[in-house]
Amino acid sequence: MRSKTKANDLIASQILKTCANGASETRITHQSSPNSMKVISYLLLINEGFVEVVTEGSRIVHRATPKGMDQIKKFEACLEMQIN
């Protein structure tokens, strides 16, 4: 069960990193290779306030919030601890 949680954390981390500088829904999907778990993770990140959806002209952009950027740092720290 632990590896499933780790996999979900990696998915969330990938999505947040893609959204760090703003990304379209298509880019998010392509960067994190789509499957149902990734879509669910993506929607939960929006719902929990880690990703915001903004309109820039005619484009809809998904951007990591400050809360999301903090979460990226936490994910990276956890991965660093697991490696060492």
C-alpha positions as CSV (number, residue, x, y, z in Angstrom):
1,M,0.0,0.0,0.0
2,R,2.9,2.3,0.7
3,S,4.1,2.3,-2.9
4,K,0.6,3.3,-4.1
5,T,0.8,6.4,-1.9
6,K,4.3,7.2,-3.2
7,A,3.1,6.8,-6.8
8,N,0.2,9.2,-6.1
9,D,2.6,11.7,-4.5
10,L,4.8,11.5,-7.6
11,I,1.8,12.1,-9.9
12,A,0.8,15.1,-7.8
13,S,4.4,16.4,-7.8
14,Q,4.6,16.1,-11.6
15,I,1.3,18.0,-12.1
16,L,2.4,20.7,-9.7
17,K,5.8,21.1,-11.4
18,T,4.1,21.4,-14.8
19,C,1.8,24.1,-13.4
20,A,4.6,26.0,-11.7
21,N,4.9,28.6,-14.5
22,G,1.4,28.1,-15.9
23,A,0.3,25.4,-18.3
24,S,-2.6,24.6,-20.5
25,E,-4.7,21.5,-19.7
26,T,-3.2,19.8,-22.8
27,R,0.3,20.4,-21.6
28,I,-0.5,19.1,-18.1
29,T,-2.0,15.9,-19.7
30,H,1.0,15.4,-22.0
31,Q,3.6,16.1,-19.4
32,S,2.2,13.7,-16.9
33,S,0.9,11.1,-19.4
34,P,-2.8,10.7,-18.8
35,N,-4.6,8.0,-17.0
36,S,-7.6,8.1,-14.6
37,M,-5.5,8.4,-11.4
38,K,-3.7,11.4,-12.9
39,V,-6.9,13.1,-13.8
40,I,-8.3,12.5,-10.3
41,S,-5.1,13.9,-8.8
42,Y,-5.2,16.9,-11.0
43,L,-8.8,17.7,-10.0
44,L,-8.0,17.2,-6.3
45,L,-5.1,19.6,-6.6
46,I,-7.4,22.3,-7.9
47,N,-10.0,21.5,-5.2
48,E,-7.4,21.6,-2.4
49,G,-6.1,25.0,-3.6
50,F,-2.7,23.8,-4.9
51,V,-3.6,24.8,-8.5
52,E,-5.6,27.7,-9.7
53,V,-7.3,28.1,-13.1
54,V,-6.9,31.5,-14.6
55,T,-7.8,33.1,-17.9
56,E,-5.0,34.9,-19.8
57,G,-6.6,36.5,-22.9
58,S,-8.3,33.7,-24.7
59,R,-6.3,30.9,-23.0
60,I,-7.1,29.1,-19.8
61,V,-3.9,28.5,-17.8
62,H,-3.4,26.3,-14.8
63,R,-0.9,27.7,-12.3
64,A,0.5,26.3,-9.0
65,T,-0.5,28.5,-6.1
66,P,2.0,29.5,-3.3
67,K,0.5,26.5,-1.4
68,G,1.2,24.3,-4.4
69,M,4.8,25.6,-4.7
70,D,5.3,24.8,-1.0
71,Q,4.0,21.3,-1.7
72,I,6.5,20.8,-4.5
73,K,9.3,21.6,-2.0
74,K,7.9,19.1,0.5
75,F,7.6,16.3,-2.2
76,E,11.2,17.0,-3.2
77,A,12.4,16.9,0.4
78,C,10.7,13.6,0.9
79,L,12.3,12.1,-2.2
80,E,15.7,13.4,-1.1
81,M,15.3,11.7,2.2
82,Q,14.3,8.4,0.6
83,I,17.3,8.5,-1.7
84,N,19.8,9.1,1.1
